[in-house]
Amino acid sequence: MSAIVVLGSANLDVVVRQQRLPRAGETIFGRDLVTTPGGKGLNQAVAAALAGGDVGFVGAVGDDASGRQLRSQLESHGVDVTGLVVVDAPTGTALITVLDDAENAIVVVAGANDVIAELDSVGARLVSSAQYVVAQLERPVALVEQGFRLARSQGAVTVLTPAPVDRMDPGLFELVDILIPNAGEARALTGIADEVEAARALSERVGTVVVTRGAQGVVAARAGEIVADLPARQVRPVDTTGAGDTFAGVLVARLAAGVELPDALRSAVIAASLSVTRPGASSSMPTWAEIEAASRTS
């Protein structure tokens, strides 16, 4: 059984690069249309596996070419896909716009990801045997709650990326050991504009909070106190899609390897910085050898 189990989404990303977002009613030209495996769950599973994690995936895809491509992507990185089920719905799709300044905007059509709201026997077995159970909110909240309750009952650490943030159920807070929001999500969850203060406030509700702040780095808090504040590694970004998922996956992989939080955060920051210098989501994620090499020059 896998030390890390990701209970998450798998999407086919349809990515177009363009100069800016169109105004209402406007048509503009894009360029460089590509399709690539994605979904926050798949991305985090791949990132963790590339960083040396022993990873299993619990998800859903359709009986279509996209679903087969996503399964192949996970398998190619050594992720256990016995928990990936095929359902009677199209595989999830994400429509991603990447602007010339490397920022992105994403619309997700959940498809197969939203069909199953309860763990089957295989998924339950994987979750109950894991040391870390990782989830996002691109699957039904009831499924995440069930998975986290089961994980907690077996002594596992639960990790949540609260995205999309409007799906965050207040009841989930009591089931989360590590919460990894980005700055916007931290503000939305607390109503506090300052990310550091938002991290403090959130850490009163969950064990550990790690707020990712893009070019401003990351801040971590426990019990209302800041325990780490790391700057970002300076790079020239090409595409920020998947950077947060890279960070989360690598962070969990290092924690599962027994690394203390400050060092795990440093590895995750380096990994995210490498990912933004390449196009794509899971296709941009670094190997552990690349992370180690970059850490020697940082």
C-alpha positions in Angstrom: 0.0 0.0 0.0 1.1 3.6 -0.7 2.5 5.9 2.0 0.7 8.8 0.3 -2.8 8.5 -1.2 -4.2 11.4 -3.2 -8.0 11.5 -3.2 -8.4 13.9 -6.1 -9.3 15.1 -9.6 -7.9 14.1 -12.9 -8.6 16.4 -15.9 -7.4 16.8 -19.4 -6.0 20.4 -19.6 -6.7 22.3 -22.8 -4.3 25.2 -22.7 -4.1 28.3 -24.9 -1.5 31.0 -24.7 -2.7 34.6 -25.4 -1.7 38.2 -24.7 -4.6 39.1 -22.5 -8.1 38.1 -21.5 -10.9 39.2 -23.8 -13.4 41.7 -22.7 -17.1 40.8 -22.7 -18.3 40.2 -26.2 -14.8 40.4 -27.7 -13.0 37.9 -29.8 -9.3 37.7 -29.7 -6.7 35.3 -31.2 -4.8 32.8 -29.1 -1.8 30.7 -30.0 0.0 27.5 -29.0 -3.1 25.4 -28.2 -2.0 22.2 -26.4 -3.6 19.4 -24.4 -1.9 17.9 -21.4 -2.8 15.8 -18.3 -3.8 17.8 -15.3 -6.3 18.2 -12.5 -5.2 19.2 -9.0 -5.2 15.7 -7.8 -3.3 14.2 -10.7 -0.8 17.1 -10.5 -0.1 16.6 -6.8 0.2 12.8 -7.2 2.8 13.2 -10.0 4.7 15.9 -8.1 4.9 13.7 -5.0 6.0 10.7 -7.1 8.7 12.7 -8.9 10.0 13.8 -5.5 10.4 10.2 -4.4 7.1 9.6 -2.8 5.3 6.2 -2.8 1.9 7.4 -4.2 -1.5 6.0 -4.8 -4.4 7.8 -6.6 -8.1 7.5 -5.9 -10.0 9.2 -8.7 -12.5 8.8 -11.6 -12.2 9.2 -15.3 -14.5 8.5 -18.2 -14.3 5.6 -20.7 -12.7 7.8 -23.3 -9.4 8.7 -24.8 -8.8 11.4 -22.2 -9.3 9.0 -19.4 -6.9 6.5 -20.9 -4.3 9.3 -21.3 -4.6 10.3 -17.7 -4.3 6.8 -16.4 -1.1 6.4 -18.6 0.3 9.6 -17.2 -0.1 8.4 -13.6 1.3 5.0 -14.4 4.3 6.4 -16.2 5.4 8.1 -13.0 4.9 5.0 -10.8 1.6 6.1 -9.2 -0.6 3.2 -8.1 -3.9 3.5 -10.1 -5.9 0.7 -8.6 -8.1 3.3 -7.0 -8.8 5.1 -10.4 -12.2 4.0 -11.5 -14.0 4.4 -14.9 -17.5 5.9 -14.7 -20.3 6.7 -17.1 -19.4 10.3 -17.7 -16.8 12.3 -19.8 -13.4 12.7 -18.3 -13.0 16.1 -16.6 -11.6 18.9 -18.6 -9.9 22.2 -17.7 -9.8 25.1 -20.1 -6.7 27.1 -19.2 -5.7 30.5 -20.5 -2.0 31.4 -20.0 -1.2 35.1 -20.5 2.1 36.5 -21.7 3.1 37.5 -18.2 2.8 33.8 -17.2 -0.4 34.3 -15.1 -3.3 31.9 -15.8 -7.1 31.7 -15.7 -8.8 28.3 -15.5 -12.4 27.0 -16.0 -13.0 23.4 -15.0 -15.7 21.1 -16.3 -15.7 18.4 -13.6 -17.3 15.5 -15.6 -16.3 12.2 -14.1 -14.7 13.8 -11.0 -18.1 14.8 -9.6 -19.9 11.5 -10.3 -18.8 9.5 -7.2 -19.5 10.9 -3.7 -18.5 7.8 -1.7 -15.4 5.7 -1.5 -15.6 2.2 -2.9 -13.9 -0.7 -1.2 -10.7 -0.3 -3.1 -10.5 3.4 -2.4 -11.3 2.9 1.3 -8.6 0.2 1.6 -6.0 2.6 0.0 -7.0 5.5 2.2 -7.1 3.5 5.4 -3.5 2.2 4.9 -1.9 5.5 4.0 0.3 7.7 6.2 -0.7 10.8 4.4 -4.1 11.4 2.6 -4.1 14.4 0.3 -7.2 16.0 -1.2 -8.5 19.1 -3.0 -12.1 20.3 -3.6 -12.4 19.3 -7.3 -14.2 16.1 -6.1 -17.4 16.1 -4.0 -16.9 17.5 -0.5 -18.8 14.5 1.0 -16.2 12.2 -0.6 -13.3 14.3 0.9 -15.0 14.3 4.3 -15.4 10.5 4.2 -11.9 10.0 3.2 -10.5 12.3 5.9 -12.6 10.7 8.6 -11.4 7.3 7.6 -7.8 8.5 7.4 -7.9 10.1 10.8 -9.4 7.0 12.3 -6.3 5.1 11.1 -3.8 7.7 12.3 -3.0 9.2 9.0 -2.1 12.9 8.4 -4.7 14.7 6.3 -3.7 17.4 3.8 -6.1 19.7 2.0 -5.7 22.3 -0.8 -9.0 24.3 -0.5 -9.6 24.8 -4.2 -12.0 25.8 -5.5 -12.4 27.7 -2.3 -16.1 28.3 -2.7 -16.6 24.5 -2.0 -14.9 24.7 1.4 -17.3 23.3 4.0 -16.7 24.7 7.5 -17.0 21.2 8.9 -13.9 20.2 7.0 -11.6 22.3 9.2 -11.8 19.8 12.0 -10.7 17.0 9.7 -7.6 18.8 8.3 -4.1 18.4 9.7 -2.3 20.5 7.1 -4.1 23.2 5.1 -2.3 24.6 2.0 -4.3 27.6 0.6 -2.8 30.2 -1.8 -3.0 33.9 -0.8 -6.4 34.5 -2.4 -7.9 31.4 -0.8 -6.5 32.3 2.6 -8.1 35.8 2.3 -11.4 34.2 1.2 -11.5 31.8 4.1 -10.7 34.4 6.8 -11.7 37.8 5.4 -8.2 39.0 6.4 -6.3 40.8 3.6 -2.8 40.2 5.0 -1.7 36.7 4.2 0.5 36.4 7.3 -2.4 37.3 9.6 -4.7 35.0 7.6 -2.3 32.2 8.2 -2.3 32.9 11.9 -6.0 32.9 12.0 -6.4 29.7 10.0 -3.9 27.9 12.2 -6.2 28.3 15.1 -8.6 26.0 13.3 -6.3 23.3 11.8 -2.9 21.9 12.9 -0.6 23.5 10.3 -1.3 26.1 7.7 1.0 26.8 4.8 0.0 29.8 2.6 1.6 30.0 -0.8 2.2 33.6 -2.0 3.6 33.2 -5.5 6.6 35.5 -6.0 6.4 36.5 -2.2 7.2 32.9 -1.1 5.4 30.9 1.6 4.4 31.4 5.2 3.5 28.6 7.7 1.7 28.8 11.0 0.8 26.6 13.9 -1.5 27.5 16.8 -1.6 31.1 15.9 2.2 31.5 15.6 4.3 31.9 12.4 6.8 29.0 12.3 8.3 29.6 8.9 8.5 32.5 6.4 10.4 31.6 3.2 11.1 33.9 0.2 10.4 32.6 -3.3 13.4 31.6 -5.4 13.9 34.2 -8.1 13.3 32.9 -11.6 11.8 34.1 -14.9 8.4 32.5 -15.1 6.9 31.0 -18.3 3.7 29.4 -17.0 2.5 29.4 -13.4 -0.1 26.6 -14.0 0.4 23.8 -11.6 3.0 25.6 -9.4 0.8 25.3 -6.3 0.2 21.6 -7.0 3.9 21.0 -7.4 4.5 22.7 -4.1 1.9 20.7 -2.3 3.0 17.3 -3.8 6.7 17.8 -3.0 5.9 19.1 0.5 3.9 16.0 1.3 6.5 13.7 -0.2 9.3 15.2 1.9 7.2 15.1 5.1 6.4 11.4 4.4 10.1 10.8 4.0 10.5 12.0 7.6 11.9 15.5 6.8 11.0 18.3 9.2 8.6 21.1 8.1 11.2 23.8 7.4 13.4 21.6 5.2 10.3 20.2 3.4 9.1 23.7 2.7 12.4 24.7 1.2 12.3 21.7 -1.2 8.7 22.5 -2.1 9.6 26.2 -2.8 12.5 25.1 -5.1 10.3 22.6 -6.9 7.6 25.2 -7.5 10.2 27.7 -8.8 11.4 25.1 -11.3 7.9 24.3 -12.5 7.0 27.9 -13.5 10.0 28.0 -15.8 8.4 25.4 -18.1 5.0 25.2 -19.8 2.2 23.0 -18.6 1.1 21.5 -15.3 2.2 17.9 -14.6 4.5 18.1 -17.6 6.5 21.0 -15.9 7.2 19.3 -12.6 10.8 18.6 -11.6 12.4 15.3 -10.5 14.0 14.9 -7.1 17.4 15.1 -8.8 16.5 18.4 -10.3 15.3 19.7 -7.0 18.5 18.6 -5.2 20.6 20.2 -7.9 18.8 23.5 -7.7 19.0 23.5 -3.9 22.8 23.5 -4.1 22.7 26.8 -6.0 20.0 28.5 -4.1 
